[in-house]
């Protein structure tokens, strides 16, 4: 199985404020949908609960949770990171979509990071993405900066591969 991270982070690697994203960028949400549709997404329970409509359509939704009785419709729930390897095929593309604890757990196993870098530093951030070390990761492609017409935020897409 191939594990890729897909994440939007600010200049300090901030990814969350009070259980939600610090900002929503329309083009980034479309990119997320395009990349993940038809594939598997892996998330923590809190990330799942932050989704406005539950399981994301046209994707295999897997949730890692310590709550053994948690069983939302349209999702598979696993209780340990190791379980992912037993339920996914070797050729399966798995996109880890958060949150912070899940990114940290799977960071050593990820082969790619699809980062939307928001050129801003949000206050009140309480969840961070792990540091992307240039000794371990190289930039595969970079696009931008762009400006979101709704909120005026500038952002870039940076794709990393593990060295």
Secondary structure, 3 states (H helix, E strand, C coil): CEEEEEEEEECCCEEEECCECCCCCHHHHHHHHHHHCCCEEEEEHHHHHHCCCCCCCCCEEEEECCCCCCCCCCEEEECCCCHHHHHCCCCCEEEEEECHHHHHHHHHHCCEEEEEEECCCCCCCCEECCCCCCCCEEEEEEEEEEECCCCCCEEEEEEEEEC
